[in-house]
Amino acid sequence: AQYGSEPVIVGLDTCKQFQSSVPEEQAWLAPAGLFNTGTHLVSLDLTKNCHLHKRQNTSGVADQVPWGKHRPATVRLKHR
């Protein structure tokens, strides 16, 4: 396979830390990734299947991360 034999999900090892440090009312999800890697499908799947129950008037799923869905992770904390 061109990109490996299985998906790589970065951050699974920090789920408990995230859950204990971010109040559910402030948590949200959003897709990010390179072009042609399925980010639109991930966005649709998140919207249909993931609901942060403590969020009011929203599912807690955004269209993209604040620095842009297809921007490199190196700009993650440098967006405006």
DOLO-292984 format. One record per atom (N, C-alpha, C): residue number from 1; residue in one letter; atom name; x negated, y, z. Coordinates in nm, 4 decimals. Each point is the difference from the previous one (the first is absolute). Example, Ala and Ser with C-alpha at 12.3 -4.5 7.8 and 13.67 -1.06 7.14 Angstrom:
DOLO-292984
[1 'A' 'N' [-1.3190 -0.5690 0.7800]];
[1 'A' 'CA' [0.0890 0.1190 0.0000]];
[1 'A' 'C' [-0.0900 0.1200 0.0000]];
[2 'S' 'N' [0.0350 0.1050 -0.0720]];
[2 'S' 'CA' [-0.0820 0.1190 0.0060]];
[2 'S' 'C' [0.0770 0.1090 0.0730]];
end
This chain:
DOLO-292984
[1 'A' 'N' [-0.0838 -0.1191 0.0000]];
[1 'A' 'CA' [0.0838 0.1191 0.0000]];
[1 'A' 'C' [-0.0879 0.1249 0.0000]];
[2 'Q' 'N' [0.0468 0.0996 -0.0671]];
[2 'Q' 'CA' [-0.0794 0.1219 -0.0160]];
[2 'Q' 'C' [-0.0264 0.0714 0.1320]];
[3 'Y' 'N' [0.0979 0.0036 0.0909]];
[3 'Y' 'CA' [-0.0135 0.0745 0.1242]];
[3 'Y' 'C' [-0.0069 -0.0898 0.1230]];
[4 'G' 'N' [-0.0178 -0.1279 -0.0178]];
[4 'G' 'CA' [-0.0050 -0.0927 0.1123]];
[4 'G' 'C' [0.1158 -0.0979 -0.0052]];
[5 'S' 'N' [-0.0050 -0.1007 0.0838]];
[5 'S' 'CA' [0.1009 -0.1046 -0.0043]];
[5 'S' 'C' [0.1186 0.0265 0.0922]];
[6 'E' 'N' [-0.0101 0.0999 0.0873]];
[6 'E' 'CA' [0.1112 0.0317 0.0907]];
[6 'E' 'C' [-0.0021 0.1490 0.0325]];
[7 'P' 'N' [0.1139 0.0533 0.0421]];
[7 'P' 'CA' [0.0052 0.1426 0.0320]];
[7 'P' 'C' [-0.0829 0.0325 0.1249]];
[8 'V' 'N' [-0.0522 0.1208 0.0023]];
[8 'V' 'CA' [-0.0734 0.0484 0.1164]];
[8 'V' 'C' [0.0827 0.1113 0.0618]];
[9 'I' 'N' [0.0396 -0.0175 0.1238]];
[9 'I' 'CA' [0.0787 0.1009 0.0695]];
[9 'I' 'C' [-0.0867 0.0595 0.1091]];
[10 'V' 'N' [-0.0425 0.1228 -0.0233]];
[10 'V' 'CA' [-0.0884 0.0671 0.0942]];
[10 'V' 'C' [0.0813 0.0542 0.1169]];
[11 'G' 'N' [-0.0445 -0.0242 0.1201]];
[11 'G' 'CA' [0.0651 0.0560 0.1174]];
[11 'G' 'C' [0.0843 -0.0958 0.0805]];
[12 'L' 'N' [0.0143 -0.1242 -0.0444]];
[12 'L' 'CA' [0.0805 -0.0948 0.0772]];
[12 'L' 'C' [-0.0555 -0.0191 0.1409]];
[13 'D' 'N' [-0.1294 0.0153 0.0148]];
[13 'D' 'CA' [-0.0621 -0.0183 0.1305]];
[13 'D' 'C' [0.0247 0.1173 0.0950]];
[14 'T' 'N' [0.0584 0.1088 -0.0506]];
[14 'T' 'CA' [0.0246 0.1176 0.0852]];
[14 'T' 'C' [0.1491 0.0251 0.0246]];
[15 'C' 'N' [0.0853 -0.0949 -0.0358]];
[15 'C' 'CA' [0.1449 0.0187 0.0167]];
[15 'C' 'C' [0.0388 0.0277 0.1451]];
[16 'K' 'N' [-0.0492 -0.0801 0.0912]];
[16 'K' 'CA' [0.0369 0.0181 0.1416]];
[16 'K' 'C' [-0.0459 0.1363 0.0511]];
[17 'Q' 'N' [-0.1207 0.0422 -0.0388]];
[17 'Q' 'CA' [-0.0509 0.1309 0.0411]];
[17 'Q' 'C' [0.0905 0.1108 -0.0551]];
[18 'F' 'N' [0.0394 -0.0100 -0.1274]];
[18 'F' 'CA' [0.0884 0.0990 -0.0609]];
[18 'F' 'C' [0.1341 0.0035 0.0722]];
[19 'Q' 'N' [0.0573 -0.1167 0.0230]];
[19 'Q' 'CA' [0.1314 -0.0076 0.0636]];
[19 'Q' 'C' [-0.0012 0.0573 0.1410]];
[20 'S' 'N' [-0.1107 -0.0141 0.0706]];
[20 'S' 'CA' [-0.0060 0.0521 0.1365]];
[20 'S' 'C' [-0.0369 0.1482 0.0054]];
[21 'S' 'N' [-0.0564 0.0554 -0.1082]];
[21 'S' 'CA' [-0.0436 0.1395 0.0036]];
[21 'S' 'C' [0.0906 0.0968 -0.0763]];
[22 'V' 'N' [0.0865 -0.0496 -0.0891]];
[22 'V' 'CA' [0.0885 0.0865 -0.0781]];
[22 'V' 'C' [0.1446 -0.0287 0.0401]];
[23 'P' 'N' [0.0707 0.1006 0.0528]];
[23 'P' 'CA' [0.1412 -0.0216 0.0352]];
[23 'P' 'C' [0.0810 -0.0405 -0.1231]];
[24 'E' 'N' [0.0942 -0.0920 0.0187]];
[24 'E' 'CA' [0.0800 -0.0481 -0.1134]];
[24 'E' 'C' [0.0717 0.1132 -0.0728]];
[25 'E' 'N' [0.0371 0.1060 0.0709]];
[25 'E' 'CA' [0.0704 0.1123 -0.0622]];
[25 'E' 'C' [-0.0897 0.0755 -0.0988]];
[26 'Q' 'N' [-0.1323 -0.0150 0.0128]];
[26 'Q' 'CA' [-0.0935 0.0724 -0.0859]];
[26 'Q' 'C' [-0.0676 -0.0903 -0.1040]];
[27 'A' 'N' [0.0211 -0.1292 0.0081]];
[27 'A' 'CA' [-0.0642 -0.0939 -0.0926]];
[27 'A' 'C' [0.0694 0.0016 -0.1358]];
[28 'W' 'N' [-0.0774 -0.0214 -0.1068]];
[28 'W' 'CA' [0.0564 -0.0109 -0.1342]];
[28 'W' 'C' [-0.0920 -0.0845 -0.0870]];
[29 'L' 'N' [0.0517 -0.0474 -0.1123]];
[29 'L' 'CA' [-0.0722 -0.0850 -0.0938]];
[29 'L' 'C' [-0.0070 0.0686 -0.1348]];
[30 'A' 'N' [-0.1045 -0.0303 -0.0782]];
[30 'A' 'CA' [-0.0101 0.0510 -0.1362]];
[30 'A' 'C' [-0.1019 -0.0831 -0.0771]];
[31 'P' 'N' [0.0219 -0.0197 -0.1297]];
[31 'P' 'CA' [-0.0946 -0.0771 -0.0806]];
[31 'P' 'C' [-0.1166 0.0859 -0.0481]];
[32 'A' 'N' [-0.1113 -0.0658 -0.0240]];
[32 'A' 'CA' [-0.1167 0.0639 -0.0616]];
[32 'A' 'C' [-0.0786 -0.1085 -0.0713]];
[33 'G' 'N' [-0.0637 0.0349 -0.1096]];
[33 'G' 'CA' [-0.0822 -0.0975 -0.0718]];
[33 'G' 'C' [-0.0395 0.0524 -0.1363]];
[34 'L' 'N' [-0.0837 -0.0732 -0.0674]];
[34 'L' 'CA' [-0.0460 0.0384 -0.1326]];
[34 'L' 'C' [0.1146 -0.0104 -0.1008]];
[35 'F' 'N' [-0.0154 0.0671 -0.1145]];
[35 'F' 'CA' [0.0978 -0.0122 -0.1072]];
[35 'F' 'C' [0.0120 -0.1464 -0.0425]];
[36 'N' 'N' [0.1178 -0.0394 -0.0419]];
[36 'N' 'CA' [0.0276 -0.1348 -0.0502]];
[36 'N' 'C' [-0.0258 -0.1100 0.1023]];
[37 'T' 'N' [0.0235 0.0295 0.1269]];
[37 'T' 'CA' [-0.0165 -0.1030 0.1034]];
[37 'T' 'C' [0.1311 -0.0292 0.0712]];
[38 'G' 'N' [0.1109 0.0545 -0.0488]];
[38 'G' 'CA' [0.1299 -0.0326 0.0563]];
[38 'G' 'C' [0.0489 0.0943 0.1079]];
[39 'T' 'N' [-0.0519 0.1219 0.0053]];
[39 'T' 'CA' [0.0417 0.0918 0.1058]];
[39 'T' 'C' [0.1477 0.0379 -0.0113]];
[40 'H' 'N' [0.0524 0.0086 -0.1207]];
[40 'H' 'CA' [0.1425 0.0327 -0.0152]];
[40 'H' 'C' [0.0861 -0.1138 0.0549]];
[41 'L' 'N' [-0.0370 -0.1226 -0.0312]];
[41 'L' 'CA' [0.0730 -0.1154 0.0519]];
[41 'L' 'C' [-0.0105 -0.0073 0.1519]];
[42 'V' 'N' [-0.1189 0.0280 0.0537]];
[42 'V' 'CA' [-0.0172 0.0016 0.1457]];
[42 'V' 'C' [0.0918 0.1048 0.0612]];
[43 'S' 'N' [0.0089 0.1169 -0.0629]];
[43 'S' 'CA' [0.0878 0.1061 0.0494]];
[43 'S' 'C' [0.1454 -0.0456 0.0025]];
[44 'L' 'N' [0.0450 -0.0642 -0.1059]];
[44 'L' 'CA' [0.1372 -0.0511 -0.0048]];
[44 'L' 'C' [0.0227 -0.1068 0.1062]];
[45 'D' 'N' [-0.0959 -0.0918 0.0143]];
[45 'D' 'CA' [0.0131 -0.1053 0.1009]];
[45 'D' 'C' [0.0047 0.0579 0.1412]];
[46 'L' 'N' [-0.0853 0.0965 0.0294]];
[46 'L' 'CA' [0.0008 0.0634 0.1317]];
[46 'L' 'C' [0.1346 0.0664 0.0264]];
[47 'T' 'N' [0.0508 0.0724 -0.0979]];
[47 'T' 'CA' [0.1262 0.0717 0.0158]];
[47 'T' 'C' [0.1158 -0.0961 0.0251]];
[48 'K' 'N' [0.0005 -0.1126 -0.0707]];
[48 'K' 'CA' [0.1109 -0.0945 0.0142]];
[48 'K' 'C' [-0.0120 -0.0908 0.1222]];
[49 'N' 'N' [-0.1211 -0.0232 0.0482]];
[49 'N' 'CA' [-0.0193 -0.1023 0.1027]];
[49 'N' 'C' [-0.0520 0.0491 0.1346]];
[50 'C' 'N' [-0.0519 0.1198 0.0061]];
[50 'C' 'CA' [-0.0594 0.0485 0.1247]];
[50 'C' 'C' [0.0765 0.1216 0.0506]];
[51 'H' 'N' [0.0471 -0.0086 0.1208]];
[51 'H' 'CA' [0.0725 0.1114 0.0605]];
[51 'H' 'C' [-0.0515 0.0200 0.1411]];
[52 'L' 'N' [-0.0518 0.1171 0.0260]];
[52 'L' 'CA' [-0.0470 0.0327 0.1333]];
[52 'L' 'C' [0.1206 0.0498 0.0774]];
[53 'H' 'N' [0.0530 -0.0829 0.0848]];
[53 'H' 'CA' [0.1298 0.0221 0.0628]];
[53 'H' 'C' [0.0080 0.1239 0.0880]];
[54 'K' 'N' [-0.1111 0.0472 0.0514]];
[54 'K' 'CA' [0.0036 0.1179 0.0862]];
[54 'K' 'C' [0.0024 0.1304 -0.0800]];
[55 'R' 'N' [-0.0184 -0.0060 -0.1326]];
[55 'R' 'CA' [0.0031 0.1194 -0.0837]];
[55 'R' 'C' [0.1456 0.0373 -0.0257]];
[56 'Q' 'N' [0.0333 0.1273 0.0120]];
[56 'Q' 'CA' [0.1358 0.0458 -0.0267]];
[56 'Q' 'C' [0.0082 0.0560 -0.1409]];
[57 'N' 'N' [0.1045 -0.0340 -0.0726]];
[57 'N' 'CA' [0.0296 0.0514 -0.1338]];
[57 'N' 'C' [-0.1043 -0.0358 -0.1043]];
[58 'T' 'N' [-0.0827 -0.0998 0.0251]];
[58 'T' 'CA' [-0.0988 -0.0435 -0.0981]];
[58 'T' 'C' [-0.0414 -0.1431 0.0311]];
[59 'S' 'N' [-0.0456 -0.0705 -0.1006]];
[59 'S' 'CA' [-0.0467 -0.1367 0.0221]];
[59 'S' 'C' [-0.1414 -0.0012 0.0563]];
[60 'G' 'N' [-0.0704 0.1131 -0.0097]];
[60 'G' 'CA' [-0.1386 0.0059 0.0438]];
[60 'G' 'C' [-0.0974 -0.0385 -0.1094]];
[61 'V' 'N' [0.0484 -0.0109 -0.1249]];
[61 'V' 'CA' [-0.0855 -0.0356 -0.1123]];
[61 'V' 'C' [-0.0124 0.1208 -0.0929]];
[62 'A' 'N' [-0.1228 0.0445 -0.0233]];
[62 'A' 'CA' [-0.0258 0.1128 -0.0896]];
[62 'A' 'C' [-0.0384 -0.0520 -0.1388]];
[63 'D' 'N' [0.0102 0.0862 -0.1018]];
[63 'D' 'CA' [-0.0361 -0.0397 -0.1364]];
[63 'D' 'C' [-0.1492 -0.0248 -0.0159]];
[64 'Q' 'N' [-0.0795 0.0762 0.0747]];
[64 'Q' 'CA' [-0.1448 -0.0152 -0.0077]];
[64 'Q' 'C' [-0.0648 0.0568 0.1257]];
[65 'V' 'N' [-0.1241 -0.0354 0.0214]];
[65 'V' 'CA' [-0.0741 0.0521 0.1145]];
[65 'V' 'C' [-0.0301 0.1485 -0.0242]];
[66 'P' 'N' [-0.0289 0.0773 0.1048]];
[66 'P' 'CA' [-0.0189 0.1449 -0.0170]];
[66 'P' 'C' [-0.1097 0.0393 -0.0982]];
[67 'W' 'N' [-0.1038 -0.0800 -0.0148]];
[67 'W' 'CA' [-0.1098 0.0365 -0.0900]];
[67 'W' 'C' [0.0247 -0.0461 -0.1426]];
[68 'G' 'N' [0.1116 -0.0642 -0.0280]];
[68 'G' 'CA' [0.0356 -0.0414 -0.1357]];
[68 'G' 'C' [-0.0113 -0.1504 -0.0178]];
[69 'K' 'N' [0.0969 -0.0564 -0.0669]];
[69 'K' 'CA' [0.0091 -0.1453 -0.0126]];
[69 'K' 'C' [-0.1200 -0.0615 -0.0718]];
[70 'H' 'N' [-0.0552 0.0679 -0.1008]];
[70 'H' 'CA' [-0.1074 -0.0581 -0.0799]];
[70 'H' 'C' [-0.1359 0.0635 0.0247]];
[71 'R' 'N' [-0.0112 0.0852 0.1005]];
[71 'R' 'CA' [-0.1295 0.0623 0.0303]];
[71 'R' 'C' [-0.0855 -0.0981 0.0798]];
[72 'P' 'N' [-0.1323 0.0112 -0.0101]];
[72 'P' 'CA' [-0.0864 -0.0926 0.0744]];
[72 'P' 'C' [0.0098 0.0212 0.1503]];
[73 'A' 'N' [-0.0261 -0.1052 0.0738]];
[73 'A' 'CA' [0.0085 0.0067 0.1457]];
[73 'A' 'C' [-0.1002 0.0981 0.0595]];
[74 'T' 'N' [-0.1022 0.0356 -0.0749]];
[74 'T' 'CA' [-0.1004 0.0945 0.0514]];
[74 'T' 'C' [0.0576 0.1388 0.0247]];
[75 'V' 'N' [0.1138 0.0324 -0.0599]];
[75 'V' 'CA' [0.0613 0.1323 0.0224]];
[75 'V' 'C' [0.1093 -0.0070 0.1066]];
[76 'R' 'N' [0.0115 -0.1135 0.0663]];
[76 'R' 'CA' [0.1092 -0.0240 0.0953]];
[76 'R' 'C' [0.0165 0.1091 0.1038]];
[77 'L' 'N' [-0.1036 0.0441 0.0629]];
[77 'L' 'CA' [0.0117 0.0994 0.1050]];
[77 'L' 'C' [-0.0391 0.1401 -0.0458]];
[78 'K' 'N' [-0.0117 0.0191 -0.1317]];
[78 'K' 'CA' [-0.0422 0.1291 -0.0552]];
[78 'K' 'C' [0.1080 0.0671 -0.0819]];
[79 'H' 'N' [0.1251 -0.0472 0.0095]];
[79 'H' 'CA' [0.1096 0.0599 -0.0759]];
[79 'H' 'C' [0.0514 0.1241 0.0709]];
[80 'R' 'N' [0.0755 0.0803 -0.0723]];
[80 'R' 'CA' [0.0595 0.1205 0.0604]];
[80 'R' 'C' [0.1458 -0.0227 0.0271]];
end
